[in-house]
Amino acid sequence: MLKPLFDKNCKLIAWIEPNEHIFDTNMNWIAYISNGHAWSTKTNTWMGPVKDMTCLDTNGKVFAWNPDCEIEGSIKPMKPMKPMRPMRPMRPMRPMKPMRPMRPLGGWSSINFEEWIK
């Protein structure tokens, strides 16, 4: 099951199939995960460790995260041995947006989120 990955500004940047693959927002296969590390599908180069669904760069700094996991960096990791490249996975379907809920009893508020938090 695909899970979203966000950058430090909470922008959706990719989708992860935990412990398997990473896809961009257009569902292009951009990385595979082997033994806790991400590898580029274009260049087969090491991109950095993947801890649960938190992606680190080659210096151990967090660059992508999922809200279901703890966001934690590390010291600079050692480069692992290059794994065998897996076969290209089938292109996943883009996860669907949630369906619009039925009108709640009493209707929707006329104020937006920014007005609500003030």
Chimera marker file (.cmm) of the C-alpha trace (Angstrom):
<marker_set name="trace">
<marker id="1" x="0.000" y="0.000" z="0.000" r="1" g="1" b="0" radius="0.5"/>
<marker id="2" x="1.386" y="3.392" z="-0.997" r="1" g="1" b="0" radius="0.5"/>
<marker id="3" x="1.987" y="6.008" z="1.672" r="1" g="1" b="0" radius="0.5"/>
<marker id="4" x="2.680" y="9.714" z="1.077" r="1" g="1" b="0" radius="0.5"/>
<marker id="5" x="6.089" y="11.309" z="1.603" r="1" g="1" b="0" radius="0.5"/>
<marker id="6" x="6.367" y="14.988" z="2.477" r="1" g="1" b="0" radius="0.5"/>
<marker id="7" x="9.247" y="17.474" z="2.489" r="1" g="1" b="0" radius="0.5"/>
<marker id="8" x="10.160" y="19.804" z="5.358" r="1" g="1" b="0" radius="0.5"/>
<marker id="9" x="7.416" y="22.218" z="4.214" r="1" g="1" b="0" radius="0.5"/>
<marker id="10" x="4.728" y="19.506" z="4.326" r="1" g="1" b="0" radius="0.5"/>
<marker id="11" x="4.510" y="19.410" z="0.517" r="1" g="1" b="0" radius="0.5"/>
<marker id="12" x="3.684" y="16.021" z="-1.021" r="1" g="1" b="0" radius="0.5"/>
<marker id="13" x="6.823" y="15.019" z="-2.922" r="1" g="1" b="0" radius="0.5"/>
<marker id="14" x="6.551" y="11.254" z="-3.445" r="1" g="1" b="0" radius="0.5"/>
<marker id="15" x="4.832" y="7.993" z="-2.589" r="1" g="1" b="0" radius="0.5"/>
<marker id="16" x="6.507" y="5.077" z="-0.835" r="1" g="1" b="0" radius="0.5"/>
<marker id="17" x="5.674" y="1.400" z="-0.886" r="1" g="1" b="0" radius="0.5"/>
<marker id="18" x="7.387" y="0.595" z="2.433" r="1" g="1" b="0" radius="0.5"/>
<marker id="19" x="10.560" y="-1.495" z="2.114" r="1" g="1" b="0" radius="0.5"/>
<marker id="20" x="10.032" y="-1.798" z="-1.655" r="1" g="1" b="0" radius="0.5"/>
<marker id="21" x="9.785" y="1.258" z="-3.923" r="1" g="1" b="0" radius="0.5"/>
<marker id="22" x="9.465" y="5.048" z="-4.132" r="1" g="1" b="0" radius="0.5"/>
<marker id="23" x="7.387" y="6.746" z="-6.833" r="1" g="1" b="0" radius="0.5"/>
<marker id="24" x="7.180" y="10.428" z="-7.743" r="1" g="1" b="0" radius="0.5"/>
<marker id="25" x="3.842" y="12.245" z="-7.615" r="1" g="1" b="0" radius="0.5"/>
<marker id="26" x="3.167" y="11.170" z="-11.225" r="1" g="1" b="0" radius="0.5"/>
<marker id="27" x="3.631" y="7.521" z="-10.204" r="1" g="1" b="0" radius="0.5"/>
<marker id="28" x="6.971" y="7.131" z="-11.998" r="1" g="1" b="0" radius="0.5"/>
<marker id="29" x="9.297" y="4.599" z="-10.327" r="1" g="1" b="0" radius="0.5"/>
<marker id="30" x="12.229" y="6.666" z="-9.039" r="1" g="1" b="0" radius="0.5"/>
<marker id="31" x="13.857" y="4.481" z="-6.376" r="1" g="1" b="0" radius="0.5"/>
<marker id="32" x="13.926" y="1.009" z="-4.939" r="1" g="1" b="0" radius="0.5"/>
<marker id="33" x="14.643" y="0.113" z="-1.331" r="1" g="1" b="0" radius="0.5"/>
<marker id="34" x="17.066" y="-2.655" z="-0.439" r="1" g="1" b="0" radius="0.5"/>
<marker id="35" x="18.278" y="-3.503" z="3.074" r="1" g="1" b="0" radius="0.5"/>
<marker id="36" x="17.051" y="-0.166" z="4.440" r="1" g="1" b="0" radius="0.5"/>
<marker id="37" x="18.596" y="2.009" z="1.727" r="1" g="1" b="0" radius="0.5"/>
<marker id="38" x="17.160" y="3.819" z="-1.307" r="1" g="1" b="0" radius="0.5"/>
<marker id="39" x="18.771" y="3.395" z="-4.733" r="1" g="1" b="0" radius="0.5"/>
<marker id="40" x="18.066" y="5.462" z="-7.862" r="1" g="1" b="0" radius="0.5"/>
<marker id="41" x="16.321" y="3.584" z="-10.660" r="1" g="1" b="0" radius="0.5"/>
<marker id="42" x="17.966" y="5.831" z="-13.280" r="1" g="1" b="0" radius="0.5"/>
<marker id="43" x="21.583" y="5.708" z="-12.136" r="1" g="1" b="0" radius="0.5"/>
<marker id="44" x="21.553" y="2.823" z="-9.631" r="1" g="1" b="0" radius="0.5"/>
<marker id="45" x="23.360" y="5.115" z="-7.171" r="1" g="1" b="0" radius="0.5"/>
<marker id="46" x="22.834" y="5.150" z="-3.435" r="1" g="1" b="0" radius="0.5"/>
<marker id="47" x="20.415" y="7.862" z="-2.314" r="1" g="1" b="0" radius="0.5"/>
<marker id="48" x="20.610" y="7.266" z="1.452" r="1" g="1" b="0" radius="0.5"/>
<marker id="49" x="19.032" y="5.254" z="4.262" r="1" g="1" b="0" radius="0.5"/>
<marker id="50" x="15.299" y="4.735" z="4.689" r="1" g="1" b="0" radius="0.5"/>
<marker id="51" x="14.181" y="4.287" z="8.306" r="1" g="1" b="0" radius="0.5"/>
<marker id="52" x="10.572" y="3.076" z="8.355" r="1" g="1" b="0" radius="0.5"/>
<marker id="53" x="9.115" y="5.703" z="5.993" r="1" g="1" b="0" radius="0.5"/>
<marker id="54" x="11.626" y="8.475" z="6.738" r="1" g="1" b="0" radius="0.5"/>
<marker id="55" x="14.113" y="9.027" z="3.914" r="1" g="1" b="0" radius="0.5"/>
<marker id="56" x="17.568" y="10.355" z="4.745" r="1" g="1" b="0" radius="0.5"/>
<marker id="57" x="20.187" y="11.765" z="2.403" r="1" g="1" b="0" radius="0.5"/>
<marker id="58" x="23.721" y="10.358" z="2.211" r="1" g="1" b="0" radius="0.5"/>
<marker id="59" x="24.718" y="12.652" z="5.109" r="1" g="1" b="0" radius="0.5"/>
<marker id="60" x="22.009" y="11.253" z="7.402" r="1" g="1" b="0" radius="0.5"/>
<marker id="61" x="19.735" y="14.303" z="7.156" r="1" g="1" b="0" radius="0.5"/>
<marker id="62" x="15.953" y="13.870" z="6.785" r="1" g="1" b="0" radius="0.5"/>
<marker id="63" x="14.556" y="15.027" z="3.446" r="1" g="1" b="0" radius="0.5"/>
<marker id="64" x="11.264" y="13.088" z="3.202" r="1" g="1" b="0" radius="0.5"/>
<marker id="65" x="8.935" y="11.844" z="5.912" r="1" g="1" b="0" radius="0.5"/>
<marker id="66" x="5.566" y="10.225" z="6.517" r="1" g="1" b="0" radius="0.5"/>
<marker id="67" x="3.316" y="11.281" z="9.421" r="1" g="1" b="0" radius="0.5"/>
<marker id="68" x="2.995" y="7.668" z="10.602" r="1" g="1" b="0" radius="0.5"/>
<marker id="69" x="6.695" y="7.489" z="11.524" r="1" g="1" b="0" radius="0.5"/>
<marker id="70" x="9.104" y="9.232" z="13.856" r="1" g="1" b="0" radius="0.5"/>
<marker id="71" x="11.191" y="11.881" z="12.096" r="1" g="1" b="0" radius="0.5"/>
<marker id="72" x="14.784" y="11.276" z="13.090" r="1" g="1" b="0" radius="0.5"/>
<marker id="73" x="18.092" y="11.850" z="11.325" r="1" g="1" b="0" radius="0.5"/>
<marker id="74" x="21.396" y="10.103" z="12.014" r="1" g="1" b="0" radius="0.5"/>
<marker id="75" x="25.116" y="10.562" z="11.826" r="1" g="1" b="0" radius="0.5"/>
<marker id="76" x="26.622" y="10.237" z="8.349" r="1" g="1" b="0" radius="0.5"/>
<marker id="77" x="25.960" y="6.614" z="7.343" r="1" g="1" b="0" radius="0.5"/>
<marker id="78" x="28.420" y="4.294" z="5.635" r="1" g="1" b="0" radius="0.5"/>
<marker id="79" x="27.673" y="3.625" z="1.986" r="1" g="1" b="0" radius="0.5"/>
<marker id="80" x="26.287" y="0.087" z="1.647" r="1" g="1" b="0" radius="0.5"/>
<marker id="81" x="27.227" y="-2.452" z="-1.004" r="1" g="1" b="0" radius="0.5"/>
<marker id="82" x="25.256" y="-2.058" z="-4.220" r="1" g="1" b="0" radius="0.5"/>
<marker id="83" x="22.335" y="-4.529" z="-4.336" r="1" g="1" b="0" radius="0.5"/>
<marker id="84" x="20.899" y="-6.330" z="-7.328" r="1" g="1" b="0" radius="0.5"/>
<marker id="85" x="18.432" y="-4.078" z="-9.104" r="1" g="1" b="0" radius="0.5"/>
<marker id="86" x="14.875" y="-5.444" z="-8.802" r="1" g="1" b="0" radius="0.5"/>
<marker id="87" x="12.513" y="-5.831" z="-11.728" r="1" g="1" b="0" radius="0.5"/>
<marker id="88" x="10.434" y="-2.764" z="-12.569" r="1" g="1" b="0" radius="0.5"/>
<marker id="89" x="7.180" y="-2.903" z="-10.596" r="1" g="1" b="0" radius="0.5"/>
<marker id="90" x="3.832" y="-2.351" z="-12.192" r="1" g="1" b="0" radius="0.5"/>
<marker id="91" x="2.888" y="1.324" z="-12.198" r="1" g="1" b="0" radius="0.5"/>
<marker id="92" x="0.591" y="1.813" z="-9.204" r="1" g="1" b="0" radius="0.5"/>
<marker id="93" x="-2.713" y="3.547" z="-9.392" r="1" g="1" b="0" radius="0.5"/>
<marker id="94" x="-2.666" y="7.020" z="-7.904" r="1" g="1" b="0" radius="0.5"/>
<marker id="95" x="-4.303" y="6.879" z="-4.469" r="1" g="1" b="0" radius="0.5"/>
<marker id="96" x="-7.754" y="8.363" z="-4.579" r="1" g="1" b="0" radius="0.5"/>
<marker id="97" x="-8.796" y="11.509" z="-2.783" r="1" g="1" b="0" radius="0.5"/>
<marker id="98" x="-11.361" y="10.798" z="-0.102" r="1" g="1" b="0" radius="0.5"/>
<marker id="99" x="-14.932" y="11.018" z="-1.265" r="1" g="1" b="0" radius="0.5"/>
<marker id="100" x="-16.777" y="14.209" z="-0.401" r="1" g="1" b="0" radius="0.5"/>
<marker id="101" x="-18.758" y="13.516" z="2.779" r="1" g="1" b="0" radius="0.5"/>
<marker id="102" x="-22.485" y="13.916" z="2.987" r="1" g="1" b="0" radius="0.5"/>
<marker id="103" x="-23.749" y="17.285" z="4.187" r="1" g="1" b="0" radius="0.5"/>
<marker id="104" x="-23.548" y="17.225" z="7.992" r="1" g="1" b="0" radius="0.5"/>
<marker id="105" x="-26.586" y="17.903" z="10.136" r="1" g="1" b="0" radius="0.5"/>
<marker id="106" x="-26.836" y="21.698" z="10.337" r="1" g="1" b="0" radius="0.5"/>
<marker id="107" x="-24.624" y="22.211" z="7.240" r="1" g="1" b="0" radius="0.5"/>
<marker id="108" x="-21.049" y="23.355" z="6.747" r="1" g="1" b="0" radius="0.5"/>
<marker id="109" x="-19.530" y="26.405" z="8.440" r="1" g="1" b="0" radius="0.5"/>
<marker id="110" x="-19.231" y="29.569" z="6.372" r="1" g="1" b="0" radius="0.5"/>
<marker id="111" x="-15.749" y="30.350" z="7.767" r="1" g="1" b="0" radius="0.5"/>
<marker id="112" x="-12.511" y="28.885" z="6.429" r="1" g="1" b="0" radius="0.5"/>
<marker id="113" x="-9.596" y="27.382" z="8.357" r="1" g="1" b="0" radius="0.5"/>
<marker id="114" x="-7.611" y="30.630" z="8.628" r="1" g="1" b="0" radius="0.5"/>
<marker id="115" x="-10.630" y="32.432" z="10.090" r="1" g="1" b="0" radius="0.5"/>
<marker id="116" x="-11.259" y="29.563" z="12.491" r="1" g="1" b="0" radius="0.5"/>
<marker id="117" x="-7.736" y="29.568" z="13.989" r="1" g="1" b="0" radius="0.5"/>
<marker id="118" x="-7.799" y="33.361" z="14.653" r="1" g="1" b="0" radius="0.5"/>
<link id1="1" id2="2" r="1" g="1" b="0" radius="0.2"/>
<link id1="2" id2="3" r="1" g="1" b="0" radius="0.2"/>
<link id1="3" id2="4" r="1" g="1" b="0" radius="0.2"/>
<link id1="4" id2="5" r="1" g="1" b="0" radius="0.2"/>
<link id1="5" id2="6" r="1" g="1" b="0" radius="0.2"/>
<link id1="6" id2="7" r="1" g="1" b="0" radius="0.2"/>
<link id1="7" id2="8" r="1" g="1" b="0" radius="0.2"/>
<link id1="8" id2="9" r="1" g="1" b="0" radius="0.2"/>
<link id1="9" id2="10" r="1" g="1" b="0" radius="0.2"/>
<link id1="10" id2="11" r="1" g="1" b="0" radius="0.2"/>
<link id1="11" id2="12" r="1" g="1" b="0" radius="0.2"/>
<link id1="12" id2="13" r="1" g="1" b="0" radius="0.2"/>
<link id1="13" id2="14" r="1" g="1" b="0" radius="0.2"/>
<link id1="14" id2="15" r="1" g="1" b="0" radius="0.2"/>
<link id1="15" id2="16" r="1" g="1" b="0" radius="0.2"/>
<link id1="16" id2="17" r="1" g="1" b="0" radius="0.2"/>
<link id1="17" id2="18" r="1" g="1" b="0" radius="0.2"/>
<link id1="18" id2="19" r="1" g="1" b="0" radius="0.2"/>
<link id1="19" id2="20" r="1" g="1" b="0" radius="0.2"/>
<link id1="20" id2="21" r="1" g="1" b="0" radius="0.2"/>
<link id1="21" id2="22" r="1" g="1" b="0" radius="0.2"/>
<link id1="22" id2="23" r="1" g="1" b="0" radius="0.2"/>
<link id1="23" id2="24" r="1" g="1" b="0" radius="0.2"/>
<link id1="24" id2="25" r="1" g="1" b="0" radius="0.2"/>
<link id1="25" id2="26" r="1" g="1" b="0" radius="0.2"/>
<link id1="26" id2="27" r="1" g="1" b="0" radius="0.2"/>
<link id1="27" id2="28" r="1" g="1" b="0" radius="0.2"/>
<link id1="28" id2="29" r="1" g="1" b="0" radius="0.2"/>
<link id1="29" id2="30" r="1" g="1" b="0" radius="0.2"/>
<link id1="30" id2="31" r="1" g="1" b="0" radius="0.2"/>
<link id1="31" id2="32" r="1" g="1" b="0" radius="0.2"/>
<link id1="32" id2="33" r="1" g="1" b="0" radius="0.2"/>
<link id1="33" id2="34" r="1" g="1" b="0" radius="0.2"/>
<link id1="34" id2="35" r="1" g="1" b="0" radius="0.2"/>
<link id1="35" id2="36" r="1" g="1" b="0" radius="0.2"/>
<link id1="36" id2="37" r="1" g="1" b="0" radius="0.2"/>
<link id1="37" id2="38" r="1" g="1" b="0" radius="0.2"/>
<link id1="38" id2="39" r="1" g="1" b="0" radius="0.2"/>
<link id1="39" id2="40" r="1" g="1" b="0" radius="0.2"/>
<link id1="40" id2="41" r="1" g="1" b="0" radius="0.2"/>
<link id1="41" id2="42" r="1" g="1" b="0" radius="0.2"/>
<link id1="42" id2="43" r="1" g="1" b="0" radius="0.2"/>
<link id1="43" id2="44" r="1" g="1" b="0" radius="0.2"/>
<link id1="44" id2="45" r="1" g="1" b="0" radius="0.2"/>
<link id1="45" id2="46" r="1" g="1" b="0" radius="0.2"/>
<link id1="46" id2="47" r="1" g="1" b="0" radius="0.2"/>
<link id1="47" id2="48" r="1" g="1" b="0" radius="0.2"/>
<link id1="48" id2="49" r="1" g="1" b="0" radius="0.2"/>
<link id1="49" id2="50" r="1" g="1" b="0" radius="0.2"/>
<link id1="50" id2="51" r="1" g="1" b="0" radius="0.2"/>
<link id1="51" id2="52" r="1" g="1" b="0" radius="0.2"/>
<link id1="52" id2="53" r="1" g="1" b="0" radius="0.2"/>
<link id1="53" id2="54" r="1" g="1" b="0" radius="0.2"/>
<link id1="54" id2="55" r="1" g="1" b="0" radius="0.2"/>
<link id1="55" id2="56" r="1" g="1" b="0" radius="0.2"/>
<link id1="56" id2="57" r="1" g="1" b="0" radius="0.2"/>
<link id1="57" id2="58" r="1" g="1" b="0" radius="0.2"/>
<link id1="58" id2="59" r="1" g="1" b="0" radius="0.2"/>
<link id1="59" id2="60" r="1" g="1" b="0" radius="0.2"/>
<link id1="60" id2="61" r="1" g="1" b="0" radius="0.2"/>
<link id1="61" id2="62" r="1" g="1" b="0" radius="0.2"/>
<link id1="62" id2="63" r="1" g="1" b="0" radius="0.2"/>
<link id1="63" id2="64" r="1" g="1" b="0" radius="0.2"/>
<link id1="64" id2="65" r="1" g="1" b="0" radius="0.2"/>
<link id1="65" id2="66" r="1" g="1" b="0" radius="0.2"/>
<link id1="66" id2="67" r="1" g="1" b="0" radius="0.2"/>
<link id1="67" id2="68" r="1" g="1" b="0" radius="0.2"/>
<link id1="68" id2="69" r="1" g="1" b="0" radius="0.2"/>
<link id1="69" id2="70" r="1" g="1" b="0" radius="0.2"/>
<link id1="70" id2="71" r="1" g="1" b="0" radius="0.2"/>
<link id1="71" id2="72" r="1" g="1" b="0" radius="0.2"/>
<link id1="72" id2="73" r="1" g="1" b="0" radius="0.2"/>
<link id1="73" id2="74" r="1" g="1" b="0" radius="0.2"/>
<link id1="74" id2="75" r="1" g="1" b="0" radius="0.2"/>
<link id1="75" id2="76" r="1" g="1" b="0" radius="0.2"/>
<link id1="76" id2="77" r="1" g="1" b="0" radius="0.2"/>
<link id1="77" id2="78" r="1" g="1" b="0" radius="0.2"/>
<link id1="78" id2="79" r="1" g="1" b="0" radius="0.2"/>
<link id1="79" id2="80" r="1" g="1" b="0" radius="0.2"/>
<link id1="80" id2="81" r="1" g="1" b="0" radius="0.2"/>
<link id1="81" id2="82" r="1" g="1" b="0" radius="0.2"/>
<link id1="82" id2="83" r="1" g="1" b="0" radius="0.2"/>
<link id1="83" id2="84" r="1" g="1" b="0" radius="0.2"/>
<link id1="84" id2="85" r="1" g="1" b="0" radius="0.2"/>
<link id1="85" id2="86" r="1" g="1" b="0" radius="0.2"/>
<link id1="86" id2="87" r="1" g="1" b="0" radius="0.2"/>
<link id1="87" id2="88" r="1" g="1" b="0" radius="0.2"/>
<link id1="88" id2="89" r="1" g="1" b="0" radius="0.2"/>
<link id1="89" id2="90" r="1" g="1" b="0" radius="0.2"/>
<link id1="90" id2="91" r="1" g="1" b="0" radius="0.2"/>
<link id1="91" id2="92" r="1" g="1" b="0" radius="0.2"/>
<link id1="92" id2="93" r="1" g="1" b="0" radius="0.2"/>
<link id1="93" id2="94" r="1" g="1" b="0" radius="0.2"/>
<link id1="94" id2="95" r="1" g="1" b="0" radius="0.2"/>
<link id1="95" id2="96" r="1" g="1" b="0" radius="0.2"/>
<link id1="96" id2="97" r="1" g="1" b="0" radius="0.2"/>
<link id1="97" id2="98" r="1" g="1" b="0" radius="0.2"/>
<link id1="98" id2="99" r="1" g="1" b="0" radius="0.2"/>
<link id1="99" id2="100" r="1" g="1" b="0" radius="0.2"/>
<link id1="100" id2="101" r="1" g="1" b="0" radius="0.2"/>
<link id1="101" id2="102" r="1" g="1" b="0" radius="0.2"/>
<link id1="102" id2="103" r="1" g="1" b="0" radius="0.2"/>
<link id1="103" id2="104" r="1" g="1" b="0" radius="0.2"/>
<link id1="104" id2="105" r="1" g="1" b="0" radius="0.2"/>
<link id1="105" id2="106" r="1" g="1" b="0" radius="0.2"/>
<link id1="106" id2="107" r="1" g="1" b="0" radius="0.2"/>
<link id1="107" id2="108" r="1" g="1" b="0" radius="0.2"/>
<link id1="108" id2="109" r="1" g="1" b="0" radius="0.2"/>
<link id1="109" id2="110" r="1" g="1" b="0" radius="0.2"/>
<link id1="110" id2="111" r="1" g="1" b="0" radius="0.2"/>
<link id1="111" id2="112" r="1" g="1" b="0" radius="0.2"/>
<link id1="112" id2="113" r="1" g="1" b="0" radius="0.2"/>
<link id1="113" id2="114" r="1" g="1" b="0" radius="0.2"/>
<link id1="114" id2="115" r="1" g="1" b="0" radius="0.2"/>
<link id1="115" id2="116" r="1" g="1" b="0" radius="0.2"/>
<link id1="116" id2="117" r="1" g="1" b="0" radius="0.2"/>
<link id1="117" id2="118" r="1" g="1" b="0" radius="0.2"/>
</marker_set>
